[in-house]
Every structure is written in C-alpha cells, then in structure tokens.
Amino acid sequence: MSQYIVSARKYRPESFETLIGQDNIARTLKNSIARGQLAHAYLFCGPRGVGKTTTARIFAKMINCTNPGPDMEPCGECESCLSFAEGRSYCIHELDAASNNSVDDIKTLMEKVQVPPPVGKYSVYIIDEVHMLSASAFNAFLKTLEEPPAHAIFILATTEKHKILPTILSRCQTYDFNRISVSDAVKNLRMIAEKEGVTIDDKSLHVIATQADGAMRDALTIFDQTVAFCGTDIHYEDVIRNLGVLDYEYCFTLVDNFLKGDYASALITFDKILAKGFNALHFVAALSSHLRDLVVAKTAGLDALLDLPDSLKDGYREQAARCPLKFLYDALGVTTQCESGYKSAVNPRLHIEYALMKLSFLQAAPAPTPVISSTPPVISSEAEKSKPAPKPAEAPAPKPAEAPVISSEAEKSKPAEAPAASADAEPAAPRRRKSAAASLSLAGIMTEPEKKTEQKAEEEAAAAAEAPSDEAIKAGWSGMVDALTAKYPKMVRLKNTLTAKDVVISEEEDLRVVSFEVVNDAQKAWLEERLLREMETLLRTSLSYPKINISITVTPEEKTEKVLYMPEEKAKDLIEKNGEVRELVSQLSLDVK
C-alpha cells in the first residue's frame, strides 16, 4: 500500500502560474526578479491557508534557479531546483518562529546568515509565524534585518500583522495576501477532483468552498474528508450531512412561509432543523445570509455579489421576484436583531421562534384606512349627543346659525338656546369649528356680559360674608391639616411640618393672612409649588370665606435651637450653663473630649 499524501500537500503550487487568487503578488515578484530589484526583507501577511509560505518557497527557488523560463518560472531541472524538490537544499532555510521565538534562536540564525550559500546566489531565510517572536528576539533581529549580508534575503510570514513591531515593518516590503474567492476555490477543487477520479457536482463544491472561508488549505482538507465519507461518487445530500451544513431548501421554504404569513409551518420547519442537530445560532446566520442573497438577486447590477453556483442562482432570482424589497429589508432587521440578542436570551429557542413569528407577520394585511367623509364633523359633546336628530323639512327653509361647541362641564348642563330666525332673514354663514384650546377654555366661550355678571356676583358674595374669628381660622387650619394628611398618607412628615408651630393670623388691606414657619427654604419652595393652592382652597371652603391667603416663612437661623447629639457637645453645654460644674472641672483638671 503506497503512502497517502493529503491533497493540500500533494497539489501544493510549485510555480507562480499555479498560485491561486494571488495574481497581483505573483506578477510583482516576477517583475522584481526580472529587473534584478530584489529587496533584502519581505513580509507576507494574510489569512491562513492563502499561500504565504508557498509563495515564499516559489520565490526562493526562483531567485536561485540557474535556468529560469521566459515568464520567470523555475525550470525544475537545475541543481538548485532539484535539491529544493528533494528537501536537501542548503540555500533555503525555514524557521518556525512559534517554537523558536527566543533571543538564543535569533542569535543562532544570525550566525548562519554570515555563511554564504554553497550553491546559488542567495541564502533565503523563511521565518513562518514571525509574530510569535518575543520582544527581545525582535530587538535582537533588528540590526541584521536592516543590514544583512549581500547574499541573505529574509521572508517573514504572519497571519497577525498588527503584532509585528513598527521597526520591523519599516524594514520590509509588505505584501497583503487576499482570501481565496469561492469561484477560484471551486475551480481548483474541480481540477483536483478530475485528477483523483472523483465525481462531484458544482453545488457540493460550492458548499465545500464556502465552508473553507477563503482558505484553500481548509477547502482541500474538507474535500479529503468528504471523499473519505462518500467515496469517489459524491452527492450534495451526503456533503451537507457530513459537514453539518443547513440545506438551501430549508431557507427557501421558510421565506415562502413568511410571504404567506404561515407561522405554524415556519415553527415546524425550525423544529425539524433542531431535531437534526443543527446549531440554532448558525440557523439564524444562514437565514440572514439567504435574505441577503435575495436582496442581491433582486437588485439589478449586483450579480457579481451573488457568489453561488448557476443551479442556485435561478432559484434565488425566482424567489426574489416574489419578495417586496421592503419585506426583505425588514426581515434582515429581525434576523440581525435575533442574532445579537441570542446569547443573552434566557430561552434561546423561544427567542428564535418569536423572531420567526415576526417574520411571518411582516406581510400581514394592513389595517383598513378610515374613510374621511366630506360631511361636517359630528358634535361629540354628551349634551349634543342626547339631542334628537332634526327631521328633514318638507320645504327648504333657511338654516339657523349653529351654536358653538361647549366642552365645559358646567356649560354642558345648560340647555342650548337657539336664536329665533325670521322668515326674511338670510341664512347664517356656517361657523368654523373652534380649536381644542378654545373649546376647553371657559373664559373663551363666555361673553363679556356673562364675565362681568360672574365677577360681580363673586365680589358681592365676598362682601356679604362675615370675616371669621382667629379661633375659627385656627380650627379651620386644624381641619385642613387633617384633610391633607388623610389624602396624602405617604407624606408622613407633612402634619408635623404644618403643626410644628402655631400659625400667625394678620390682616392686610381686606385680606386675612395665615402665616406659618418652616425650617428651610427647600421646604418652603416645595410647599409653595405642590400644596399651597390646595391648602388655600380647603381653608376658604371650610370657613366659607374667600378672602384668606396663606403665607409661608422660613425660621431665622438664630432662632433655631441647636440640637446636641454627641456626648462631648452635651458636656460642654453643661459646663457653660452651670458654674459649679465648670469649677469642679477646673479643680480636678478634667479634659472634656
């Protein structure tokens, strides 16, 4: 039995022409070799599995090749190429910085750099995962990297460029490698499948390339795994079962359910997906990706963004034609919100099911729009509602002027008096409907004679009322305090504040003023803002006398009695007020603290 070699090693590119997805970098390196403009240090950076180390090896083999081709490709026949292919080359040295990252390892490398190559023109040092070098190792490497011997070329490779020191970056030519596109990966996998005698459809290759996430090495590893599971005859169903990938048909079915508003079928489909062992969060991500592809398929000019096999593109275009763009936009908002809140959800399954129900209701029929009639608005006043509808007159008669809409409770109870209309009178012009502010204002609907009459009645009532005595006012004050205490039971300190000191009753012009003191300005401001008007109303009502005002004053600080809390304060106060105690403390030399 021959030794098995994985596809990632067996089909590793050996020339610039066979590099996948890095055409710009290959062209730049070939031009620099043709012109003899080789730098002493290169930095290859990019994601995993995109060909950084492979490109470094091809570049190292090319610059030492004695018989390069016209397109700057290694010949593969000279001694340098043969020794490199057999793994015995002394001109190309590879160092794994992940396991050789100390200062001593770098010093050993610096000693090797001084030795010229036995064969070829250059000694090439490929340092993989260079970001793993320690800070001390980087600093020890700086001088040699900046001024190496003429025969030495360094190629540094890393997946994490941000971890490289700026002093290292400034000494290297930097090349950023791209992710391998799905189309390029599918093309390479198709070529390898033909060489290996494996039958596989484009749909399956697309799933493998998508799962690789831009890494060709990962795509070849998944391909080997699929061949080991399915054999040489690979079908789409076997691929998605082996890789645990959600079938496209589930997403198509769910979107059809959303368009119909069939949330029950959507929940049943989701239950089937969970029963097959799929991760719930991955399901939401797949649904979001499906909705995104529908948006791309629906929008003209975005075909390049739809990276799918031809067999699937038609299905996406057909379903996208049935989906309103607003629906797709709202659906993406629901799925992305579901993804962001999944990890913090107490019940993840219910969280996703709720999102599926929201998606099903996006296309629900909108509420009917109310029909706006051209007839005059209906009067909503209770008094007007109770009036019988006027009977239609047999002969056309001039209409009387409409009475204004009265919204005040007091005015609602008054019967509306319609002005008499003579037979010769012209029909009154229809009045405009008053604004809400006017209908809510009592003063706005009262006529001047009515205003004067009401004011006059108040003045006569106030003049006729007999001023209460001081005892009656104090009794009314106590009743007012009890009423407020009962109304606001949570204000436990209100009664103490209002009854802490006796009220002072005075006269100012024709008013009786009731004054009481509070401790500070904050209490005064609070009472004036919250309760003063209510207190005056209660007091005036209980005494049946409207000419009473309440005044709030703040107790002066010098009148405020100091409260002693600490034992030291109490002792000092006792000494100051009692001479015998003061003399005793002096005689005994006591220290009061």
C-alpha positions in Angstrom: 0.0 0.0 0.0 1.5 3.3 -1.1 1.8 6.2 1.4 -1.2 8.5 1.3 -0.5 12.2 0.8 -3.2 14.7 1.6 -4.4 17.0 -1.2 -3.1 20.1 0.5 0.5 18.8 0.2 0.1 16.7 -3.0 -1.3 19.6 -5.0 0.7 22.5 -3.5 1.6 25.0 -6.2 5.2 24.9 -7.4 5.3 27.9 -9.6 3.8 31.4 -9.8 1.5 30.3 -12.5 -0.2 27.7 -10.3 -0.8 30.1 -7.4 -4.5 30.6 -6.7 -6.0 34.0 -6.2 -2.8 36.0 -5.7 -2.1 37.1 -9.3 -1.0 40.7 -8.4 1.6 39.4 -5.9 2.9 36.8 -8.3 3.3 39.5 -11.0 5.1 41.9 -8.7 7.6 39.3 -7.6 8.3 38.1 -11.1 8.9 41.7 -12.3 11.3 42.4 -9.4 13.3 39.2 -10.3 13.4 40.1 -14.0 14.7 43.6 -13.2 17.1 42.4 -10.6 15.5 44.6 -7.9 15.4 42.2 -5.0 14.8 43.6 -1.5 16.7 42.2 1.4 13.5 41.6 3.5 9.9 40.8 2.6 6.8 40.4 4.8 4.0 38.2 3.6 0.8 38.7 5.7 -2.8 37.5 5.3 -5.3 34.9 6.5 -4.4 31.2 7.0 -4.2 28.9 4.0 -4.0 31.5 1.3 -0.4 30.7 0.1 2.1 32.8 2.0 4.6 30.1 2.8 4.1 28.5 -0.7 4.8 31.9 -2.4 7.9 32.3 -0.2 9.2 28.9 -1.3 8.5 29.5 -5.0 10.2 32.9 -4.8 13.2 31.4 -3.0 13.5 28.6 -5.6 13.2 31.1 -8.5 15.9 33.5 -7.5 18.4 30.6 -7.2 17.3 28.9 -10.4 20.1 28.9 -13.0 17.9 28.4 -16.0 14.6 30.3 -15.4 11.9 30.3 -18.1 10.9 33.4 -20.1 8.0 34.1 -17.9 10.2 34.0 -14.7 9.2 30.5 -13.7 11.7 28.0 -12.1 12.9 25.3 -14.6 12.7 22.4 -12.1 15.8 20.8 -13.7 18.8 22.6 -12.4 20.7 21.5 -9.3 19.1 24.3 -7.1 15.6 23.3 -8.2 16.3 19.6 -7.8 17.8 19.9 -4.4 14.9 22.0 -3.2 12.4 19.5 -4.5 14.2 16.7 -2.7 14.5 18.6 0.5 18.3 18.8 0.6 18.8 22.4 -0.4 21.4 24.4 1.6 20.3 27.7 0.2 16.7 27.9 1.6 16.2 27.8 5.4 12.9 27.7 7.1 12.4 28.6 10.7 9.2 28.2 12.7 9.0 31.2 15.0 6.2 29.7 17.0 8.6 27.2 18.6 11.9 29.1 18.0 11.0 32.5 19.4 13.7 33.2 22.0 16.8 35.5 21.7 19.1 32.5 21.5 17.3 31.2 18.5 17.7 34.5 16.7 21.4 34.7 17.6 21.8 31.2 16.1 20.1 32.4 13.0 22.3 35.4 12.8 25.4 33.2 12.9 24.1 31.1 10.0 23.4 34.3 8.0 27.1 35.1 7.8 27.8 31.8 5.8 27.5 32.3 2.0 25.4 29.7 0.1 27.3 26.7 -1.3 25.1 26.6 -4.4 23.3 29.5 -6.0 23.5 33.3 -5.4 21.3 33.8 -2.3 20.6 32.3 1.0 16.9 32.7 1.7 15.6 32.6 5.3 11.8 31.9 5.6 10.5 32.7 9.1 7.0 31.5 9.5 4.6 32.8 12.2 7.0 35.6 12.8 4.6 37.5 15.1 5.3 34.8 17.8 8.8 36.1 18.3 9.3 37.8 21.7 10.0 41.5 22.0 13.6 40.7 22.9 14.0 38.5 19.9 12.6 41.2 17.6 15.1 43.7 19.0 18.0 41.3 18.6 16.9 40.8 15.0 16.6 44.5 14.0 20.2 45.2 13.1 20.7 42.1 11.0 17.3 42.6 9.2 18.3 46.2 8.3 21.8 45.5 7.1 22.1 41.8 6.2 25.0 40.3 4.1 24.6 40.7 0.3 23.7 37.0 -0.1 20.9 37.0 2.5 17.2 37.6 1.9 14.6 37.3 4.7 11.0 36.4 4.0 8.7 36.8 7.0 5.2 35.3 7.0 2.5 36.0 9.5 -1.3 35.9 10.0 -1.3 38.7 12.5 0.3 41.8 11.0 -0.8 44.0 13.9 1.5 42.2 16.3 4.7 43.0 14.4 6.8 45.8 15.7 6.7 49.0 13.6 10.5 48.9 13.5 10.3 45.5 11.8 7.5 46.7 9.4 9.6 49.7 8.2 12.5 47.4 7.2 10.4 45.1 5.0 8.4 45.2 1.7 4.9 44.2 2.8 2.6 42.1 0.7 -1.0 41.5 1.8 -2.5 38.3 0.6 -6.2 38.0 -0.3 -8.7 35.4 0.7 -9.4 32.8 -1.9 -12.7 33.6 -3.6 -15.4 30.9 -3.7 -15.2 30.7 -7.6 -11.4 30.2 -7.6 -11.7 27.6 -4.9 -14.4 25.7 -6.8 -12.3 25.8 -10.0 -9.3 24.4 -8.2 -11.3 21.7 -6.4 -12.9 20.7 -9.8 -9.4 20.3 -11.3 -8.2 18.2 -8.3 -11.4 16.0 -8.4 -10.9 15.2 -12.1 -7.3 14.2 -11.4 -8.4 12.0 -8.5 -11.3 10.5 -10.4 -13.9 11.8 -8.1 -17.4 12.6 -9.3 -18.9 15.6 -7.6 -21.4 18.3 -8.7 -20.9 22.1 -8.5 -23.4 22.5 -5.7 -21.3 20.3 -3.5 -18.1 22.0 -4.4 -19.7 25.4 -3.6 -20.6 24.1 -0.1 -17.0 23.0 0.5 -15.6 26.2 -0.8 -18.0 28.3 1.4 -17.1 26.3 4.5 -13.4 26.9 3.9 -14.0 30.7 4.4 -11.4 31.8 1.9 -8.6 29.3 2.9 -7.6 26.9 0.1 -5.8 24.6 2.5 -9.1 24.3 4.5 -11.0 23.6 1.3 -8.7 20.8 0.3 -8.9 19.3 3.9 -12.7 19.3 3.7 -12.5 17.8 0.3 -10.4 14.9 1.6 -12.8 14.4 4.5 -15.8 14.3 2.1 -14.1 11.8 -0.2 -13.3 9.6 2.8 -17.0 9.7 3.9 -18.7 9.4 0.5 -16.2 7.7 -1.7 -15.5 8.7 -5.3 -19.2 9.4 -6.1 -20.2 12.4 -4.1 -23.8 13.8 -3.8 -25.0 17.0 -2.4 -27.1 15.4 0.3 -24.1 13.4 1.6 -21.9 16.5 1.7 -24.3 18.6 3.8 -24.9 15.6 6.1 -21.2 15.1 6.6 -20.4 18.7 7.1 -23.5 19.6 9.2 -24.5 22.3 6.7 -28.1 23.6 6.5 -29.7 22.8 3.2 -30.6 25.7 1.0 -34.1 24.3 0.6 -34.9 25.0 4.3 -34.3 28.7 3.7 -36.4 28.8 0.5 -39.2 27.0 2.3 -39.1 29.4 5.3 -39.2 32.5 3.1 -42.3 31.1 1.3 -43.9 30.6 4.7 -43.1 34.2 5.7 -44.7 35.5 2.5 -47.9 33.5 3.2 -48.0 34.5 6.9 -47.9 30.8 7.8 -46.0 31.0 11.1 -47.1 27.4 12.1 -45.2 25.9 9.2 -42.2 28.0 9.9 -42.1 26.8 13.5 -42.4 23.2 12.4 -39.6 23.6 9.9 -37.4 25.1 12.7 -38.2 22.1 14.9 -37.1 19.7 12.2 -33.8 21.7 11.8 -33.1 21.4 15.5 -34.0 17.7 15.5 -31.2 17.1 13.0 -28.7 18.6 15.4 -28.1 22.0 13.8 -26.9 24.8 15.9 -29.7 27.3 16.4 -27.5 30.4 16.1 -26.0 29.0 12.9 -29.5 28.6 11.6 -30.3 32.3 12.1 -27.0 33.2 10.5 -27.8 31.0 7.5 -31.3 32.7 7.2 -29.7 36.1 7.3 -27.3 35.1 4.6 -30.2 33.8 2.5 -32.1 37.0 2.9 -29.0 39.0 1.8 -28.6 36.9 -1.3 -32.3 37.5 -2.1 -31.7 41.3 -1.9 -28.7 40.9 -4.2 -30.6 38.8 -6.7 -33.5 41.2 -6.7 -31.3 44.3 -7.4 -30.1 44.8 -11.0 -26.3 45.2 -11.4 -25.3 43.2 -8.3 -24.8 39.8 -9.9 -21.1 39.9 -9.1 -22.0 39.8 -5.4 -24.1 36.7 -5.8 -21.4 34.1 -5.3 -23.5 31.0 -6.0 -23.5 28.1 -8.5 -25.6 28.6 -11.6 -28.1 25.9 -10.5 -28.9 28.0 -7.4 -28.9 31.5 -9.0 -32.1 30.8 -10.9 -33.9 29.8 -7.7 -32.8 32.9 -5.9 -33.9 35.1 -8.7 -37.4 33.4 -8.9 -38.0 33.8 -5.1 -36.6 37.4 -5.1 -39.1 38.4 -7.7 -41.9 37.4 -5.3 -40.4 39.3 -2.4 -41.0 43.1 -1.9 -37.8 44.9 -1.2 -39.4 46.4 2.0 -40.1 42.9 3.2 -36.5 41.8 2.7 -35.2 44.9 4.5 -37.5 44.4 7.5 -36.7 40.7 7.6 -33.0 41.3 7.7 -33.6 43.7 10.6 -35.4 41.0 12.5 -32.8 38.3 11.9 -29.8 40.5 12.8 -31.6 41.6 15.9 -32.2 38.0 16.8 -28.6 37.1 16.3 -27.4 40.0 18.5 -29.7 39.1 21.3 -29.4 35.3 21.2 -26.6 34.9 23.7 -28.3 37.0 26.3 -31.7 35.3 25.9 -32.9 33.2 28.8 -34.8 30.9 26.5 -32.9 30.8 23.2 -35.4 28.6 21.3 -38.3 30.9 22.2 -36.2 33.9 21.2 -35.8 32.4 17.7 -39.4 31.3 17.5 -40.6 34.8 18.3 -38.4 36.1 15.5 -39.9 33.6 13.1 -43.4 34.7 14.1 -42.4 38.4 13.5 -41.1 37.5 10.1 -44.4 35.7 9.3 -46.4 38.8 10.2 -44.3 41.2 8.1 -46.6 40.6 5.1 -49.8 40.7 7.0 -52.6 42.8 5.5 -52.5 46.4 6.7 -55.3 47.8 8.8 -58.1 49.4 6.8 -57.7 53.1 6.3 -60.6 55.1 7.8 -62.7 56.8 5.1 -62.9 60.5 5.7 -66.3 61.8 5.0 -67.0 65.2 3.4 -69.9 65.9 5.8 -69.5 68.3 8.7 -67.9 66.7 11.8 -70.2 65.1 14.4 -70.5 67.0 17.7 -69.0 64.8 20.4 -70.5 66.6 23.4 -72.6 64.5 25.6 -75.4 67.1 25.7 -75.4 67.3 21.9 -75.4 63.5 21.6 -78.6 63.3 23.6 -80.5 65.7 21.3 -82.8 64.1 18.8 -81.8 64.3 15.2 -83.7 67.1 13.4 -86.3 65.9 11.0 -85.9 67.0 7.4 -88.2 69.8 6.4 -90.5 69.3 3.6 -89.8 72.7 2.1 -86.3 74.2 2.0 -86.0 76.7 4.8 -83.2 78.9 5.9 -80.9 77.2 8.5 -80.4 78.9 11.9 -76.9 79.7 13.0 -75.1 76.7 14.7 -74.5 77.1 18.4 -70.8 76.9 19.4 -69.5 73.6 20.8 -69.4 73.8 24.6 -67.0 71.4 26.3 -67.1 72.8 29.8 -68.9 70.5 32.3 -70.8 73.4 33.8 -72.0 74.7 30.4 -72.9 71.2 29.2 -75.7 71.1 31.7 -77.2 74.4 30.4 -79.8 74.0 27.7 -78.7 75.4 24.4 -80.9 78.3 23.3 -81.2 78.6 19.6 -81.7 82.2 18.4 -85.1 82.8 16.7 -84.9 83.2 12.9 -87.3 85.3 11.0 -88.7 84.2 7.7 -87.0 87.1 5.9 -83.6 86.6 7.5 -80.7 85.5 5.4 -79.2 82.0 6.1 -76.4 82.3 8.6 -72.9 81.6 7.4 -71.6 78.3 8.7 -69.2 78.9 11.6 -65.8 77.4 11.7 -65.1 74.7 14.3 -63.3 76.1 17.3 -59.9 74.9 18.2 -59.4 72.5 21.1 -57.8 75.3 23.2 -60.9 77.5 22.7 -63.4 74.7 23.5 -61.5 73.8 26.7 -61.3 77.4 28.0 -64.3 78.7 30.0 -63.2 82.2 29.5 -63.0 81.7 25.8 -66.7 80.8 25.5 -68.2 83.3 27.9 -69.4 86.6 26.6 -68.4 89.9 28.2 -71.8 90.4 29.9 -71.5 86.9 31.4 -68.0 87.6 32.7 -69.0 90.8 34.3 -72.0 89.2 35.9 -69.9 86.4 37.4 -67.2 88.7 38.7 -69.8 91.0 40.3 -71.5 88.0 42.0 -68.2 86.9 43.5 -67.5 90.4 44.8 -70.9 90.7 46.3 -70.6 87.3 48.0 -67.2 88.2 49.4 -68.5 91.5 50.8 -71.6 89.9 52.3 -69.5 87.1 54.0 -68.6 87.8 57.6 -64.9 87.6 58.4 -64.2 84.6 60.7 -62.5 85.0 64.1 -59.0 83.9 64.9 -60.3 80.9 66.8 -62.4 79.8 63.8 -59.4 80.2 61.4 -57.2 78.1 63.7 -59.9 75.4 63.9 -60.3 75.5 60.1 -56.4 75.2 59.9 -56.6 72.0 62.0 -59.3 70.6 59.8 -57.4 71.4 56.7 -54.3 69.6 58.1 -56.3 66.5 58.9 -57.8 66.5 55.4 -54.4 66.7 53.7 -53.0 64.0 56.0 -55.8 61.7 55.1 -55.4 62.5 51.3 -51.6 62.0 51.3 -50.9 59.2 53.8 -47.4 58.7 52.3 -46.3 62.2 53.3 -45.6 61.2 56.9 -43.9 64.4 57.8 -46.5 66.8 56.4 -48.6 67.0 59.6 -45.5 67.7 61.7 -44.4 70.4 59.3 -47.8 72.2 59.3 -48.4 71.9 63.1 -44.8 72.4 64.4 -45.6 76.0 65.4 -48.7 78.0 65.9 -50.0 79.9 62.9 -50.0 83.7 63.0 -53.1 85.5 61.7 -52.8 89.0 60.4 -54.8 91.4 58.3 -53.5 93.1 55.1 -55.9 95.5 53.5 -59.2 93.5 53.1 -57.5 90.0 53.4 -56.9 87.7 56.4 -53.3 86.2 56.1 -52.5 82.9 57.8 -48.7 82.6 58.3 -46.7 79.5 59.4 -43.0 78.8 59.6 -40.9 76.1 58.1 -37.3 75.1 58.8 -35.6 75.9 55.5 -36.0 77.3 52.0 -36.3 73.9 50.4 -39.4 73.1 52.5 -40.9 76.5 51.6 -40.3 76.0 47.9 -41.8 72.5 47.9 -44.9 73.6 49.7 -45.5 76.6 47.5 -45.1 74.5 44.4 -47.1 71.4 45.4 -49.7 72.2 48.1 -50.1 75.9 48.7 -53.0 76.4 46.3 -54.8 73.3 47.6 -54.4 74.4 51.2 -55.9 77.8 50.5 -58.9 76.2 48.7 -59.6 73.8 51.6 -59.3 76.6 54.2 -61.5 79.0 52.3 -64.1 76.3 51.7 -64.2 75.2 55.3 -64.6 78.8 56.6 -66.9 79.9 53.7 -64.7 83.0 53.4 -62.8 83.6 50.2 -60.5 86.4 51.4 -58.0 84.2 53.1 -54.4 83.8 52.0 -51.6 81.5 53.3 -48.1 82.8 53.7 -45.0 80.6 54.3 -41.9 82.0 56.1 -38.6 80.4 57.0 -37.5 80.3 60.6 -34.4 82.6 61.1 -31.2 80.7 61.9 -30.6 82.5 65.2 -34.0 81.3 66.4 -33.3 77.7 65.5 -32.4 75.8 68.7 -29.3 73.8 68.3 -29.7 70.1 68.9 -27.0 68.4 70.9 -26.2 64.9 69.6 -22.6 63.9 70.7 -21.7 63.4 74.4 -18.8 65.9 74.0 -21.3 68.6 72.9 -23.7 67.8 75.8 -20.8 68.1 78.3 -19.6 71.4 77.0 -23.1 72.8 77.1 -23.5 71.6 80.8 -20.2 73.3 81.7 -21.2 76.6 80.1 -24.6 76.7 81.8 -23.5 75.5 85.2 -20.8 77.4 87.1 -20.4 74.7 89.8 -19.7 72.1 87.2 -17.2 74.4 85.5 -15.4 75.0 88.8 -15.3 71.3 89.5 -13.8 70.5 86.1 -11.1 73.2 86.7 -10.2 71.9 90.2 -9.9 68.3 89.0 -8.1 69.3 85.7 -10.6 67.2 83.7 -10.3 67.0 79.9 -13.6 67.1 78.2 -13.4 65.5 74.7 
